[in-house]
Amino acid sequence: MGLSFILEVDAPSDLPYDERRADALITVTARSATGSAEQAPSAEILIMDRSLSMSGHKLDEAKRAMCAAIDTLRDGTLLGIVAGNHQADVIFPTTGGLARVDARTREDAKIRVVGQLAEGGTAIGQWLAGARRLFASVESPGTVRHAVLYTDGKNEHETPEQLGEILTTCTDEFICHARGLGDDWHYTELLRVTEALHGTAEAVVTISDLTEDFTRLMREALRIVVARMYLGLRLNSRFQLAFVRQTRPVEAELTARQQRDGETHIPLGSWAPETRQYQISLGVDPDSLTVDETLRAARVTLHAEFPDGTRRPCSETAAMVVRRRSTPGFGIARSPDLTRVENERELGMAMRACADAHLRGDLDRADRELRLAIGLAESLRDTTRLRLLRAVATGGPDARLRVRRDVARGQILGIGVDSTKTVSRPVDPHDLPPLDPGLPRACLRCGATSASPTAKFCEECGHRFGDAGVGGEPVDGL
């Protein structure tokens, strides 16, 4: 198959007497299989926004990026190009289906891209539906189906419900990355697409950066080995599946479910050699559990689509084991790793709340959410998101942190779209990005802001900056 998989289940076995929820972290590590050099067959669809708002320099740069992506594809890749506005047109190939890449088809594809004119509106769902129809023409089992799209505007020519219906039909059919150009799109629409289709969403504020980004995405696609992966859960009858969430490297709610032979399969998208982490949550009536009885709540197995098109297990089965204790909730220590995951989720929510408030003009709310987000990022030692947040922060007249009043809309969109990206492990506090010497420090515990940017302790509650998480919980390492 080309990859070997290691499945690890980390679940606190002890449940408080009155607990109605059992959670586990599942880490999946994929490594290149020994002696496997064969690459999976691949199909690529490039989706270009040619709406009227793309006129001029933006469309010229987008065409340059599309042509660079075409040049990066390896020979033999199946290629299709969709040009979208309020509808979707397949501009390459013109003969239907997908074309196999070689020197001639590359030039033909680039000619079709360069000839596009800007007109019409934006309906991202129609673009994705067009891509799904093209991918349906792929007959070879085990083919990696990979798409990328960019847009510079809001999805104004279809309803959220229409987009949702199309995303449902596209889930587990192909993966898709999405890029927002400039500053007039909405990050929630891109996150909705990439969450459903197992891709990444990013802001490209400087339009000329799209070429480098698209060529990088094409190179990363070359590393994909397994077209489709699934997390298989076989639950004890006393437990119900509440949710499955990807927690690393990008947070995403995994809502698709497939039932196969009494087992629930959750699509995980395509895989290269990499590591991802998931959180599963099970609901349970505590009265259905006997005190101190060790019970297997769930069996967890990975399944893959093999080159012959069959779906089979590709990992050892691991168990999620629980035991109801006679002690109430306050007597059972919380898992530090699960606590960290929940705090990372709270950081992402604060970042999105900050972005949303700023986009609708509620600056006071945006300032409060920014202070909360910076405090959480410092506590979690999340250097990537902390750097993004500090870039839009300044000290206000009251010496409290606030969003810069001259901040570009594109930066705010970047805060929203990058809110779901998580770190693999916290860094040493000495390696945190330097704080602007003019910025005060925000207290994670009480929300107060220090008068001095060099303060070590909060002047209101005495909390030491950077030493603890919410409620004084220790910062943990993964």
N, C-alpha and C positions, 0 to 999 in steps of 0.2 A: 504493500500500500504506500510505502514511502515514508511514513511516520510511525513512531512508536509512542504510546500515550501512557502517562502516569496519572492516576486519579487518587487524590488525597481528600479525605473528609475530616474536617475539624469541627466537632460538635461537643458542647458541654453535655456530659452524660446526665448530670444531676438536674432535675427540674424541681423548682419550688412546689410545695404542696398544692398551691392554688394557681399554678401557671397554666395558661391556655394556649401557649405557643412554644414550639420547639424550633430552634434555628440551627443551621449549619453553614459553614463556609466550605466550598468545594473548590479545590485548586486543580486545574488540569494543565499538565506540562506535555508539550509535543516536541519530540526530538527526531531528527533525521534518522531513519532506520539504517542500520549498518549495511553497506553494500548496495544501497538504493540510490541510483543516479537518474532514473527515468523521471521526466517531468510530466505532470498531469496535462492532458489536453485542455486548452483554454479558449474561451469566447469572450470578446471584449466589445462593449457598446459604449460609445462616447456620446453624451447628450449635451448639446450646445443650446444656450438661450439666445434666440435671435429676435426677441421682442423689441419693440420700438425704443425702449429705454437703453438698449445696448448700442445705439447709433454712435458712429464716430470712433474715437480712440479705444473705447472699451471693446467693441466688436473686433477691431484690428488686433488688439492684444489677445483676445480670446481665440481668434483664428490661429495666431502664432502658437499658442499653447496647444491647441488641438493638433496642429501639424507636428509639433514636437512629440506629442504623445504617440501619434501614428508612427513616427520614425523610431520610437523606442520599442515598439512591439516586436516580438521575435517572429521570424518566418513560420508560417503554418498556423498562426493564431487566426481564429475566426473573428471577423470584424464587421460591425455595423455602426452607422452614425445616424442619430436622430436629431433633427433640428426642430426646436420647439418654440412656440409662442402660446397663443390660446388654443392651439392644436399641435399635433405631433406629426411631422413628416419624416419618413425614412429617406435620407438623401444619398445614402450609400449602404449597400450596393443598390443599383436601380433595377436589378433583375429579381429582387425578392430574396428572403433569407439572409444569410451572412456570407461574406466572401473570405476566402483564405488569403492571408497576407503574404505577398511577395513583392518584388520590386515594382511590378506594374500596378498592382492594386493599391500600393502605397501612394503612388503618384495620382492615380484616379481619385482616391479618397481625399487627398489634399486639394485637388482641383475643385471637388464638390464643396469642401469646407470654405475655401477662399471665395467662392461664388455666392455665398449667402448674404442676403440683405436684411436689415432690421425692420421689422414691422409687427403689428399686432400686440396682444397682451401676454399674460402668463398663466399657465395651467400645468403645474408640475405633475399632477396625477396623470394627465394625458401623456406626458413624456414617458413616464414610467410604464404606463400601459403599453405604449408603443415598443418599449424595450422588452417587456415581457413577451409580446407577440413574436419579436425577433428571436429571443432565446428559445421559444417553443420549437423553432425549426432545427435546433441542435439535436441530433439523433444519438451521438456517441455518449454512452453512460460514463459517469465519472468526470464529465467536462466541468471545469471551473467556469462559472458564469459571473462575470465581473463587470460592473458599470461605474462610470463617474459622471457627475453632472455639475454644472455651475449655473448660478442665476444671479441677477443683480436687482431683482425686484420681488415684491410680495406676490403671493399666490392668489391673485384677485379675480381670476376668471373661472374658479370652481369653488364650491363650498368645502369647509373642513370635513363634512360628512362624505362628500364625494372623494376627497383625497384619502380618507380613512378606508373606504371601501376598496379603492384600488390598491392601497398598501396591503390590505389583507390578502388580496389575490396574488400579490408579488412576493409575500413572505415565503421563504424557503425555496423560491424559484431562482433568485440571484441576489448577490450582495451589491450594495451601491454606496459610494462615497459622494458627499455633497460639499460644494464650496459656495460661499456667499461673496460676491464681488462688490466692492465699494461700500456704501453705507445706507442703501435704501431697501434692503431685504429684511426679513425677520428671522431671527435665529431659531425660534420655536418650530418653524416649519421645516428647517433643515434637520433639527434634532429628531423631529417626528419621523422623517424619512430614514435617517441613518439608524435610529433605534429599531425600526421595523425590519430594516434590510442589512443589519450587522455591519454598517460602515462607520466612517468617521466624518464629522462635520467641522469645518474650519472657516474662519474669516480671512479673506484675502483683501486687505484694505488697499494695498498698492497693487493695481491691476497687473503691472508687469511681472509681479511675482507668480502669476498663475502658471507660466511656462515651467518654471522650476518645480512647482508643486505637482503639476500633471505628470511630468516625466518621473518624478519620485514615486507617484502612485503606480505608474506602469511598471517600474522596477520592482516595487514591492509585490505587485501582482504576480510577477515571475516566480516568487518564492512560495506561492500557494501550492500545496501538494494534495490536500483532500478537499473535494468539492463541497461535501455536506457532512456536518457532524451533528449529533443529537445527544442530549443528556437524558438518559432513561431512568425513571423513578418508579419503583414498585412499592406502594405504600401499604403498611399495616392498616387493616380495616378501621382501626380506631382513630386514624389520623386523616386529615384532609389537606390538600395542597392549597396554601394561602397565596404564595407568590414565589416566583423565581426571578432573580435580579442578577445581572452581570455587575460586578463591582470593580474589576480591573481588566484591562487598562482604561476602560471607559465604562461609566455607569449606564445601564440600560435596563428597562423593564422588559422581560421576556414573557410575552402574553400568549404566544402561539402554543397550541397543544395538539398533539396527535396521539391517538390511542392505538396501540399495537399489542395484541396478545396479552391484555391485562396490564400493560406497562404504559405509563405516560411518557411520551417523547417530546422534548423541548428543542426546537431547532437552534443550533449554535453558529450557523454560517459556515464559511470556508476557513480552512486552517493552513497556516505555514508553521515552521518550527517556532514555537512561542509558548507563553504561559498566560492563562486567563484565570480569573477567580469569579466564583458565583456564590450567591447567598440564596439558600432555600429556606422557606418558612412553612411550617406545618401547624395547622390548628388541631386542637384536641380538647375534649371534655375531661378535665382532671379527674372527675369521679369515675371515668372508665378505666383508670389506671390504678393498679394495686400498689400501695406504698412499698418501696424498696424492691419492687420487681424489676429486673433488668429486661428491657423490651426492645426489639428491633423495630424502629419506627419506619424505616425505609431501606430498601436496597438501591444502590446507585451504580449505574453502568453507563459507559460511553458506547455509542454506536456510530458507525461511519458508513458512508456510501462508498462501496468498493468499485474498482474499475469495471467490474462486470455489471454494475448497476444495482447489485443487491445491498441491502442494509444489514450489517452484522455487528456484533459486539467487537470492540477493539481495545478493551481494557479489562482488568480484573474487576469483579464486583466488590464494592465497598459497602459497609453497613453504617447507618446512622442509628446509634444506640442511645436510649434514654432510660432514666430511672426516676420515678416520682419519690421525693423525699418527704418526710413528715415535717420538715422545716418550712415556714412561710417564706415569701419572696426575699425579705431583707436578710435572710440567713444564708443565702447561696451567693457565692462570689460570681460576678459577671465575667464572661469571657473577654479578655482584653482585646483580642483580635476582632470580635464582633462589635465591641464598643468602638473601636477605631473606625470600622466600616460605617457604623451609624453616624459617627461624628463627621466623617468625610461626606456622607450624604447630606448632613445638615449644612456643611460648607457649600456644597453645590446649590442647595436650595437658597441659601443666603445670597449667593452670587446672582442667581436668576432673579430673586426678588429685588436686588439692587438694580439690575439692568432693566427690569420691567418698570420699576418706579421711575427711573430716570427717563425712559422712553415715553412715558405718559406725562412727564412734567412734575411728578411728585418728588421734589428734591429732598425734602426733609426725610421722607421714608427711604430714599436712596442712600442718604448719608447714614442713617441708622443701620441699614443692612450692610453697608460697606464696613462700618466699624465691627459689626458682628463677624463678617466674613474674614476680615484681616486677623481678628483675634483667633478664630478657629484655624486659619491657615498657619499662623505662628505656632499654635499649640501642636498641630499635626506635623509641623516641620515640612509642609508642602511647598517647596521652593517655587515650583512652576506657577501655581495659582497665586501664591503670595506676590510674586513679581508682577503678575498681571494687575492685581489689586492695588499694589503700591504705585503703579504707573498712572493710575487715575485718581490718586488721593492727594490731598493737600491739607494743611492746617487752616481751620476757619478762624474767624475773629474771636471766638470763645476758646481757642486753642484745642478744639475737638476736631478729629479727623472728619473730612467730608469729601465728596466727589468734586474734583476740579470743575469750576464753572465754565471753563473753556474746553472741556474734554470733547474730542471728536465723537460723533455718533458711531463711527466704525469701531472705536475702542470699546464703547459700551456693548455693541453687538458681540465683540470678541469676548468680553466678560461672560455674556450669556452662553455663547456657543462652546466656550472652553470650560464651563462649569462642571461638565460631566467627566472630565479627564482626571484620573487619579494617579497617584505615585505608587511605585512598587514598594518602596520602604522609606521611612522618614530619614532625614539627614541629620548629621550632628548640628546642634544649635550654632556652632561657630561657622558653619558653612551656609547659613541662611543668607539670602541676598541682603546687601547693606541697606539699612533704613536711611531715607533722606534725612539729613541732620535737622531739617526744619520741621519734620513731622512728629507730632506727639504719638505716644503709644496707647493703644486701646486695650482695656481690660476685658478678657474673655468672660470672666465670672460675673461682673456687675455692670459692664458696659461703659464705665467711666473712662475718661481720657486723661492721661497724665499731663501735667503742666510742662514737664521736661521730656524731651525726646530720649534722654539717657537714663530715665528712671528705671530702677530695677523692680520696684514694687508699686502696686496700685495705691494711690493716696486715699482712696475711699474704703477699700475692703482689705488691704494688706496683701492681696494675691501677688505672688512672684510671677512676672511676665515670662511666658514661655515654658514654665515648669510643669504645668498641669493642664488637663483638659477640663471640660465642663464639669462643674460640681466637684472640682479638686481631684478628679481621677488621674492617675499617672499616665504620662505619654508612653505608649507601648511601641514596640518594634515588631515588624513582621519578619 
